Amino acid sequence: MQNLNAIKNKVKEILDGKQQKTIPHIIAVTKTFSLNQITPLLDVGHVHFGENKIQEAENKWVDIRSNYKHLQLHMIGKLQSNKAKKAVKLFDYIHSLDNQKLAEKLSEYEKELKKKIKFFIQINVAAESQKSGIMLEDLDDFYFYCSKDLSLNIIGLMCLPPAESDSKKYFQLLKKNTEKFNLRELSMGMSSDYEDAVINGSTYLRLGTAIFGERNI
């Protein structure tokens, strides 16, 4: 809790300096952390939690969800299309929508399960060959296909800037493209660069080690 409160204070300090009122949501990324470590946040009413893998999310969250009605779960890792049904069942938000096949599967299972998910399109902002994400030149077609043809609820864009890069320019690029589509949400900023993300208008921060400490992996 101490780390989370310190982050909230830092975010407030940044926003006060910008005279900005929109406070970003903090997603506590619980990958590899146990429920013993997570429960203190749940018990004080923290809302947003993120996982990278379907299997770990199922093992950790399925049973506990009934005890915490306020809980909102975010899928922030790479999602394979063969896990789409499980993802729709378990998550409220998916941040890693990154290809047409996955979009079609998610649309199919939304209809089957009668559940609507909030989606972020993941953008490969630096055109890195080893990374997932839609290329910027393909974004127009992909956005309109997902939102119009498949009726997916696209609420914003997400990015993972290159390691050891100046994240700021990629955050600015993502924000510009979000505004182009009149989208309200920006999923950007992790433990190492969340302050720059806040400065550049992030509405969802994905923070793990900054809250829970180093992972034992």
Backbone as a ProteinNet text record, in pm:
[ID]
protein_1_A
[PRIMARY]
MQNLNAIKNKVKEILDGKQQKTIPHIIAVTKTFSLNQITPLLDVGHVHFGENKIQEAENKWVDIRSNYKHLQLHMIGKLQSNKAKKAVKLFDYIHSLDNQKLAEKLSEYEKELKKKIKFFIQINVAAESQKSGIMLEDLDDFYFYCSKDLSLNIIGLMCLPPAESDSKKYFQLLKKNTEKFNLRELSMGMSSDYEDAVINGSTYLRLGTAIFGERNI
[TERTIARY]
81.7	0	85.5	196.4	283.4	331.7	374.2	421.5	309.8	190.5	77.2	41.7	41.1	9.6	114.4	240.6	347.6	329.8	288.7	264	147.7	41	-75.2	-36.3	46.8	91.6	176.4	262.8	346.8	261.4	163.3	73.3	-1.8	-51	-123.6	-33.3	90.9	188.1	208.6	222.3	241.5	118.6	-0.1	-123.8	-148.6	-114.9	-129.7	-41.5	79.7	171.2	120.3	44.1	-13.5	-151.2	-203.7	-341.5	-440.5	-416.2	-500.2	-581.2	-709.2	-797.4	-819.1	-792.9	-817.6	-709.1	-750.1	-655.4	-649.5	-530.8	-523.2	-553.9	-613.1	-635.9	-503.2	-480.1	-359.4	-395.8	-342.2	-360.5	-245.3	-277.8	-176	-150.4	-33.3	-0.4	52.6	-26.7	-2.1	67.5	119.6	195.2	300.6	296	388.2	369.7	286.3	265.6	149.1	162	63.7	-55.8	-163.8	-281.4	-251.9	-158.5	-120.3	-66	4.5	59.1	-46.4	-145.7	-247	-363	-398.7	-518.1	-522	-409.1	-417.5	-473.2	-442.7	-496.8	-645.3	-684.2	-825.7	-906.9	-850.8	-924.5	-944.6	-860.9	-882.3	-959.6	-1007.2	-1094.6	-1026	-896.7	-833	-908.4	-929	-1022.6	-953.8	-845.5	-790.9	-668.1	-675.3	-565.5	-538.7	-410.2	-373.2	-294.2	-315.6	-240.4	-190.1	-80.7	-19.8	-55.9	-96.9	-121	-255.5	-324.9	-457.5	-452	-358.4	-353.1	-333.8	-240.9	-216.7	-338.1	-401.5	-520	-633.2	-652.8	-756.7	-729	-604.8	-569	-585.2	-559.6	-554.2	-688.4	-765.3	-877.3	-1016.4	-1033.6	-1168.6	-1245.2	-1183.3	-1253.9	-1270.6	-1171.8	-1172.7	-1265.2	-1299.2	-1380.7	-1513	-1571.9	-1703.6	-1698.4	-1580	-1566.1	-1537.4	-1500.6	-1463.5	-1539.3	-1661.4	-1751.1	-1699.9	-1615.1	-1566.3	-1454.8	-1401.3	-1280	-1297.4	-1196.7	-1190.9	-1058.5	-1068.4	-948.5	-908.9	-778.2	-722.2	-626.4	-646.3	-549.3	-452.8	-326.5	-230.9	-120.4	-119.7	-16.3	-62.8	27.6	-3.4	-114.5	-216.1	-330	-339.5	-331.5	-347.9	-496.5	-530.4	-671.4	-738.6	-661.1	-721.6	-754.3	-713.8	-747.8	-852.3	-907.3	-998.8	-1122.6	-1179	-1301.2	-1275.9	-1164.7	-1131	-1109.5	-1048.1	-1022	-1152.3	-1248.2	-1377	-1450.1	-1440.4	-1504.6	-1447.8	-1316.5	-1248	-1225.7	-1196.2	-1148.4	-1258.1	-1237.3	-1324.2	-1263.4	-1130.3	-1054.7	-950.7	-927.1	-816.1	-735	-605.9	-518.6	-435.8	-445.1	-351.1	-420.7	-521.4	-586.5	-491.9	-441.7	-330.6	-335.8	-447.2	-455.7	-600.6	-626.5	-763.3	-822.7	-745.3	-797.6	-842.6	-760.9	-796.6	-923.2	-931.5	-1049.4	-1176.4	-1168.5	-1285.7	-1327	-1230.4	-1260.1	-1322.3	-1267.3	-1320.5	-1464.1	-1491.2	-1626.4	-1722.7	-1676.8	-1759	-1794.6	-1696.5	-1721.3	-1795.2	-1781.5	-1865.4	-2013.3	-2045.6	-2184.4	-2229.5	-2144.4	-2180.4	-2201.9	-2115.4	-2120.4	-2203	-2253	-2335	-2262.5	-2141.9	-2059.1	-1979.8	-1975.5	-1898.2	-1770.8	-1659.2	-1527.6	-1487.1	-1406	-1346.6	-1208	-1183.1	-1060.6	-969.1	-839.4	-735	-669.2	-645.8	-565.2	-419	-340.3	-196.8	-125.8	-50.5	21.8	170.9	229.9	375	438.5	456.8	491.2	627.5	718.3	851.8	878.4	771.2	783.5	892.7	888.6	987.7	943.9	1032.9	996.2	964.2	1023.7	1003.3	879.4	810.4	696.1	564.3	460.6	324.7	274	161.4	98.2	70.7	-30.3	-66.6	31.7	77.7	162	76.3	137	60.4	-6.3	61.4	3.1	-119.5	-135.1	-250.5	-361.3	-340.9	-432.9	-571.6	-579.5	-711.4	-801	-750.5	-831.1	-866.8	-769.8	-794.3	-895	-881.7	-973.9	-1117.4	-1136.4	-1272.2	-1328.8	-1242.3	-1288.9	-1338.9	-1259.3	-1295.3	-1419.4	-1423.1	-1530.3	-1660.1	-1649.7	-1770.4	-1816.4	-1728.1	-1768.4	-1791.5	-1706.3	-1716.3	-1786.3	-1813.4	-1881.6	-1808.4	-1676	-1598.2	-1592.8	-1594.7	-1592.1	-1446.9	-1395.1	-1256.8	-1255.3	-1192.5	-1193.3	-1063.5	-955.8	-829.7	-719.1	-597.5	-477.8	-378.6	-294.6	-191.5	-58.9	51.1	183.6	283.5	389	506.7	627.4	675.5	790.7	912.3	1005.2	1125.9	1203.4	1264.9	1347.8	1461.2	1497.3	1608.5	1585.8	1458.3	1430.3	1377.4	1363.9	1297	1146.9	1081.5	939.5	852.8	894.6	809	761.2	852.3	812.1	710.9	720.6	624.3	489.3	492.3	367.5	296.5	373.5	314.5	253.7	322.4	273.4	141.8	136	14	-101	-73	-177.4	-233.2	-145.1	-188	-283.6	-252.1	-337.3	-467.8	-465.1	-588.3	-684.4	-631	-713.9	-771.2	-695.9	-740.4	-872.2	-890.9	-1012.3	-1112.7	-1085	-1171.4	-1187.8	-1080.7	-1081.2	-1037	-1089.2	-1064.4	-950	-917	-827.7	-691.3	-591	-452.3	-392.3	-356.7	-290.8	-141	-73.2	72.1	134.7	256.7	329.6	339.2	464	490.1	577.6	628	698.4	816.6	882.1	1003.4	976.7	857.2	834	695.4	630.8	493.4	481.3	585.8	577.3	567.6	648.3	639.2	503.7	450.3	319.1	210.5	216.1	117.6	127.5	249.2	271	209.1	211	162.8	20.1	-53.2	-196.7	-245.1	-160.8	-206.8	-330.1	-422.8	-540.3	-538.9	-451	-433.1	-283.7	-233.5	-93.9	-86	13.7	28.3	151.4	128.6	239.3	245.8	361	381.7	486.1	612.8	720.9	718.2	668.1	659.8	566.7	469.9	376	420.6	456.9	480.6	627	718.7	859.8	904.8	1031.1	1087.7	1024.5	1007.7	954.2	1062.5	1023.3	1116	1095.8	1154.7	1138.2	1275.6
-120.7	0	126.3	119	236.8	279.8	182.3	213.5	271.7	212.9	260.9	403.9	433.2	569.1	669.4	626.5	715	744.6	643.6	662.7	759.1	740.3	830	974.4	991.7	1127.1	1188.2	1105.2	1152.8	1191.8	1110.1	1139.2	1269	1286.5	1409.3	1532.4	1516.6	1626.6	1666.6	1567.6	1594.2	1663.2	1611.9	1667.9	1809.1	1832.9	1967.9	2066.5	2020.9	2105.2	2134.3	2038.9	2056.6	2122.4	2138.3	2186.7	2097.7	1969.9	1870	1795.8	1771.9	1712.1	1562.2	1512	1370.4	1285.4	1205.4	1121.6	984.3	937	805.8	692.1	587.8	466.2	391.6	336.9	258.2	110.9	40.8	-104.6	-170.6	-240.4	-314.7	-445.9	-455.8	-572.7	-682.6	-788.6	-889.6	-1014.3	-1007.2	-1120.1	-1169.7	-1297.9	-1370.9	-1337.4	-1238.4	-1206.4	-1287.6	-1327.5	-1415.6	-1335.2	-1407.5	-1341.9	-1278.6	-1336.6	-1275.8	-1134.6	-1113.6	-981.6	-887.5	-945.6	-866.6	-827.2	-915.6	-895.3	-761.2	-710.8	-579.6	-469.4	-474.3	-374.9	-397.4	-523.9	-556	-509.2	-528.5	-498.2	-349	-265.4	-120.4	-65.1	-155.8	-113.1	-77.3	-114.6	-88.4	-166.1	-102	-154.5	-232.3	-179.1	-229.5	-317.4	-439.7	-535.7	-595.6	-620.8	-670.3	-799.2	-882.9	-1007.6	-1019.6	-1093.6	-1112.7	-1245.5	-1343.5	-1477.3	-1531	-1595.4	-1650.1	-1752.5	-1846.4	-1955.6	-1902.1	-1810.6	-1754.4	-1675.7	-1603.2	-1525.7	-1617.4	-1727.4	-1823.2	-1878.9	-1921.7	-1981.8	-1884.1	-1757.7	-1657.6	-1592	-1564.1	-1471.6	-1532.3	-1649.7	-1703.9	-1715.7	-1774.7	-1797.4	-1669.5	-1582.3	-1464.9	-1353.5	-1355.9	-1247.3	-1230.2	-1341	-1332.8	-1257.8	-1248.3	-1178.8	-1029.9	-988.3	-848.2	-798.4	-750.8	-714.9	-594.5	-512.9	-391.4	-419.5	-539.2	-574.1	-560.6	-499.8	-491.6	-553.3	-657.3	-730.1	-690.3	-669.2	-625.5	-731.2	-772.1	-856.1	-763.7	-765.4	-671.9	-741.6	-875.6	-948.8	-994.9	-1055.3	-1111.2	-1214.5	-1203.5	-1294.3	-1373.9	-1506.1	-1593.2	-1610.5	-1623.3	-1632.7	-1757.4	-1865.3	-1986.4	-1971.5	-1859	-1830.8	-1719.3	-1680.9	-1566	-1589.2	-1709.4	-1736.3	-1723.5	-1779.1	-1768.3	-1622.9	-1546.5	-1404.9	-1327.5	-1353.5	-1284	-1320.4	-1445.7	-1489.2	-1417.8	-1401.6	-1361.4	-1211.6	-1143.8	-1005.9	-904.1	-783.2	-669.6	-580.2	-578.6	-498.3	-588.5	-566.8	-631.9	-522.6	-515.8	-407.9	-450	-576.2	-629.6	-681.1	-608.4	-641.3	-601.2	-700.5	-669.4	-739.4	-808.3	-867.1	-903.6	-921.8	-942.1	-1073.8	-1181.9	-1311.3	-1305.1	-1242.3	-1228.4	-1144.5	-1035.9	-949.6	-1027	-1109.7	-1186.1	-1287.8	-1354.1	-1450.8	-1382.6	-1268.1	-1195.7	-1149.7	-1103.3	-1062.5	-1181.1	-1294.6	-1416.9	-1456.6	-1453.2	-1499.2	-1394.8	-1267.9	-1167.5	-1199	-1230.4	-1261.4	-1389.2	-1491.2	-1619.8	-1606.9	-1531.5	-1520.5	-1401.1	-1323.4	-1204.9	-1113.4	-1079.6	-993.3	-897.8	-770.5	-670.7	-636.1	-639.3	-607.3	-467.8	-401.1	-274.4	-304.6	-258.5	-294.7	-175.4	-202.2	-113.8	-183	-109.8	-162.1	-139.2	-247	-234.3	-188.7	-79.9	-22.2	-51.7	-97.3	-118.7	14.8	102	242.1	260.8	164.3	178.4	76	9.7	-90.8	-193.1	-246.3	-345.6	-484.5	-555.2	-684.1	-788.7	-776.3	-877.1	-850.4	-739.4	-700.3	-713.4	-743.1	-745.2	-602.2	-591.3	-460.4	-423.6	-341.8	-291.8	-182	-187	-79.3	45.4	160.3	284.5	302	258	275.9	186.8	84.6	-5.8	26.8	127.1	152.7	194.8	281	327.7	210.7	123.4	10.7	-83	-110.1	-203.8	-145.6	-19.1	43.9	37.7	75.2	78.7	-62.3	-159.1	-297.9	-346.5	-321.8	-368	-296.3	-165.9	-88.3	-92.8	-91.6	-87.9	-228.7	-305	-436.4	-537.8	-534.4	-633	-579.4	-451.2	-386.9	-406.8	-409.1	-414.8	-275.2	-271.4	-144.1	-99.7	-30.7	17.7	148.8	147.6	268.6	348	285.2	358.1	276.9	329.3	265.6	234.4	134.9	92.5	79.6	107.9	84.9	40.6	-23.6	-62.3	-0.8	114.7	176.3	83.8	100.9	18.1	32.4	-77.8	-74.5	25.9	92.1	188.7	304.6	334.2	444.7	565	675.2	791.6	770.7	724.2	688.7	806.8	925.3	1043.1	1058.6	1041.8	1065.4	961.2	839.3	735.8	759.7	810.3	846.3	959.1	1055.5	1167.2	1119.1	1025	968	893.1	817.2	742.1	837.1	940	1037.8	1105.4	1139.7	1204.2	1113.4	984.8	891.3	863.4	866.8	850.8	964.7	1084.8	1203.3	1197.6	1140.2	1128.3	1052.5	953.2	871.9	913.2	1026	1073.1	969	894.7	797.8	868	821.3	890	830.4	702.3	632.7	603.3	608.9	578.8	483.9	364.2	267.9	276.3	353.1	368	409.8	359.6	388.3	266	224	113.3	165.7	75.2	118.3	209.9	189.5	265.8	401.6	420.2	544.1	605.3	568.2	613.4	764.5	829.1	974.8	1045.1	1001.9	1058.3	1028.8	909.8	873.3	965.5	996.1	1086.6	1225.1	1273	1404.3	1409.5	1294.6	1290.5	1236.9	1236.8	1213.5	1071.7	982.2	845.1	843.2	752.7	735.1	600.5	509.1	380.5	350.7	343.1	308.4	161.1	90.1	-53.3	-73.9	-85.5	-83	-211.6	-277.2	-398.1	-379.5	-375	-368.1	-238.4	-131.4	-5.2	-17.3	-109.2	-130.3	-244.2	-358.7	-480.3	-510.1	-439.1	-472.2	-566.5	-603.6	-689	-826.8	-880.9	-1015.8	-1119.9	-1231.6	-1344.1	-1443	-1409.8	-1500.5	-1530.9
0	0	0	70.5	80.3	-58.3	-138.8	-274.3	-359.8	-349.8	-428.7	-390.2	-262.7	-217.5	-265.8	-266	-314.1	-463.2	-539.8	-683.4	-704.2	-628.7	-640.4	-610.6	-508.4	-472.9	-583.8	-645	-754.8	-875.1	-906.2	-1018.1	-992.2	-871	-836.1	-849.6	-807.8	-818	-964.3	-1051.9	-1194.8	-1252.3	-1218.1	-1272.8	-1221.3	-1096	-1041.4	-1118.5	-1154.3	-1230.4	-1369.8	-1425.7	-1560.3	-1555.6	-1434.9	-1417.2	-1492.7	-1480	-1547.2	-1441.9	-1471.4	-1371	-1390.2	-1509.6	-1536.8	-1470.9	-1375.4	-1301.2	-1367.5	-1407.7	-1472.5	-1376.3	-1429.6	-1351.7	-1336.9	-1220	-1196.4	-1200	-1299.3	-1309	-1233.2	-1125.6	-1050.5	-1124	-1185.9	-1267.8	-1175.6	-1163.5	-1059.4	-1111	-1230.4	-1287.4	-1189.5	-1156.2	-1066.2	-917.7	-886	-744.4	-689	-562.2	-499.6	-447.7	-418.7	-362.7	-226.8	-152.6	-24	-44.1	-154.6	-185.4	-243	-308.3	-378.6	-287.4	-194.1	-111.1	-38.2	15.3	82.4	-8.3	-138.3	-231	-254.4	-267.1	-283.9	-163.6	-45.1	77.6	100.6	39.5	52.6	-67.7	-154.4	-263.4	-393.2	-409.5	-539	-646.4	-760.4	-860.3	-971.9	-1028.6	-1154.6	-1133	-1188	-1177.8	-1316	-1344.9	-1477.2	-1471.8	-1571.2	-1586.6	-1729.9	-1745.6	-1877.5	-1941.9	-1861.5	-1914.7	-1868.1	-1959.9	-1931.1	-1818.2	-1827	-1728	-1587.3	-1570.9	-1437.8	-1390.1	-1480.4	-1442.9	-1397.1	-1468.4	-1428.3	-1289.4	-1268	-1139.6	-1024.1	-1051.7	-944.3	-916.9	-1023.1	-1008	-1013.8	-1073.4	-1094.6	-963.8	-863.4	-736.9	-655.7	-662.9	-574.3	-625.1	-751.6	-808.7	-735.9	-692.4	-628	-495.8	-436.4	-308.2	-324.2	-444.8	-468.3	-591.4	-568	-678.2	-757.6	-694.6	-761.3	-861.2	-857.5	-931.1	-1083.1	-1147.6	-1293.8	-1338.7	-1422	-1465	-1607.4	-1625.2	-1752.6	-1806.3	-1930.4	-2000.6	-2071.8	-2030.8	-2089.1	-2167.8	-2165.9	-2238.1	-2374.7	-2448.3	-2579.5	-2566.3	-2650.7	-2645.3	-2774.9	-2762.2	-2878	-2907.4	-3035.5	-3072.8	-3014.7	-2990.6	-2933.3	-2784.1	-2724.8	-2584.8	-2574.8	-2688.7	-2691.3	-2605.7	-2609.5	-2533.4	-2383.7	-2338.1	-2196.7	-2157.4	-2247	-2218.8	-2203.6	-2292.2	-2284.1	-2155.4	-2115.2	-1990.6	-1869	-1867.3	-1744.8	-1731.9	-1843	-1834.9	-1866.8	-1815	-1843.4	-1951.3	-1957	-2053.9	-2120.5	-2248.5	-2318.6	-2386.9	-2352	-2400.4	-2521.8	-2561.6	-2661	-2787	-2832.6	-2959.4	-3072	-3145.8	-3236.7	-3372.3	-3404.3	-3537.5	-3569.8	-3698.5	-3746.1	-3697.1	-3699.8	-3656	-3510.4	-3425.5	-3284.7	-3270.2	-3344.6	-3337.1	-3372.8	-3476.6	-3520	-3414.5	-3352.3	-3246.5	-3124.6	-3087.3	-2971.5	-2997.7	-3118.1	-3154.8	-3148	-3198.1	-3196.2	-3052.9	-2963.6	-2826.5	-2743.1	-2777.4	-2711.4	-2736.6	-2860.6	-2894.7	-2824.7	-2828.4	-2768.1	-2617.4	-2551.6	-2405.1	-2358	-2454.8	-2423	-2323.3	-2360.5	-2274.4	-2362	-2323.4	-2396.9	-2319.9	-2392.1	-2336.8	-2383.1	-2303.2	-2345.6	-2402	-2525.1	-2595.7	-2619	-2608	-2659.1	-2777.5	-2885.3	-2995.2	-2961.3	-2965.4	-2939.5	-3066.3	-3053.4	-3167.3	-3154.4	-3263.3	-3267.3	-3307.4	-3208.2	-3236	-3301.1	-3281.5	-3338.8	-3449.2	-3496	-3603	-3571.3	-3449.1	-3406.9	-3452.6	-3520.9	-3578.8	-3472.6	-3353.5	-3249.1	-3164.2	-3192.1	-3108.4	-3181.9	-3102.7	-3156.3	-3171	-3239.3	-3251.7	-3395.7	-3413.6	-3545.4	-3586.2	-3710.3	-3761.7	-3782.9	-3762	-3771	-3907.5	-4012.8	-4146.2	-4168.2	-4082.3	-4094.3	-3995.7	-3912.9	-3802.3	-3849.8	-3949.8	-3996	-4033	-4119.4	-4166.5	-4051.9	-3965.9	-3855.3	-3756.6	-3723.3	-3629.3	-3681.7	-3807.7	-3861.4	-3879.9	-3912.1	-3922.4	-3786.2	-3682.4	-3547.3	-3494.9	-3510.3	-3448.7	-3528.5	-3661.3	-3744.1	-3783.1	-3846.3	-3896.4	-3783.8	-3681.5	-3573.3	-3449.1	-3446.5	-3331.9	-3199.5	-3206.1	-3082.6	-3020.4	-2888.6	-2816.8	-2798.6	-2898.6	-2893.4	-2815.4	-2698.7	-2615.6	-2625	-2678.8	-2685.7	-2749.2	-2738.8	-2795	-2684.6	-2709.8	-2614.5	-2685.8	-2614.8	-2674.4	-2569.4	-2620.1	-2542.1	-2612.4	-2566.9	-2633.7	-2630.1	-2724.6	-2724.1	-2592.7	-2551	-2430.2	-2448.2	-2341.7	-2341.2	-2438.1	-2466.3	-2558.9	-2481.1	-2549.1	-2492.4	-2512.8	-2407.7	-2419.9	-2459	-2424.3	-2442.1	-2586.6	-2681.7	-2821.3	-2868	-2814.1	-2850.6	-2782.8	-2661.5	-2593.7	-2668.3	-2714.6	-2789.6	-2921.5	-2985.3	-3110.4	-3087.5	-2979.4	-2948.6	-2917.9	-2841.7	-2807.1	-2932.8	-3023.3	-3148.6	-3225.5	-3231	-3304.4	-3230.4	-3098.4	-3021.7	-3052.3	-3056	-3085.2	-3226.1	-3317	-3456.2	-3467.1	-3379.8	-3383	-3275.4	-3210.1	-3101	-2991.1	-2964.9	-2855.3	-2727.6	-2616.7	-2489.6	-2408.6	-2431.9	-2339.7	-2401.8	-2316.8	-2354.9	-2251.5	-2294.5	-2206.5	-2232	-2146.9	-2165.3	-2033	-2014.2	-1892.3	-1803.5	-1776.3	-1685.1	-1571.9	-1490.6	-1369.9	-1399.2	-1512.9	-1543.3	-1607.6	-1662.7	-1738.9	-1715.7	-1604.1	-1586	-1568.6	-1515.5	-1497	-1632.9	-1729.2	-1864.4	-1927.4	-1898.4	-1952.8	-1898.7	-1769	-1708.5	-1773	-1789.9	-1851.2	-1990.5	-2060.7	-2199	-2212.4	-2102	-2110.8	-2092.9	-2038.4	-2016.1	-1926.1	-1956.4	-1870.1	-1798.5	-1841.4	-1773.5	-1763.5	-1641.1	-1615.5	-1577.2	-1629.3	-1603.8	-1514.5	-1384.3	-1288.9	-1206.5	-1211.8	-1133.5	-1025	-1067	-967.9	-887.8	-946	-871.7	-752.1	-761.1	-651.3	-560.6	-619.8	-542.5	-515	-580.8	-567.1	-677.2	-673.2	-780.2	-781	-901.7	-916.5	-894.1	-833.3	-814.1	-926.7	-1042.4	-1158.3	-1216.8
[MASK]
+++++++++++++++++++++++++++++++++++++++++++++++++++++++++++++++++++++++++++++++++++++++++++++++++++++++++++++++++++++++++++++++++++++++++++++++++++++++++++++++++++++++++++++++++++++++++++++++++++++++++++++++++++++++++

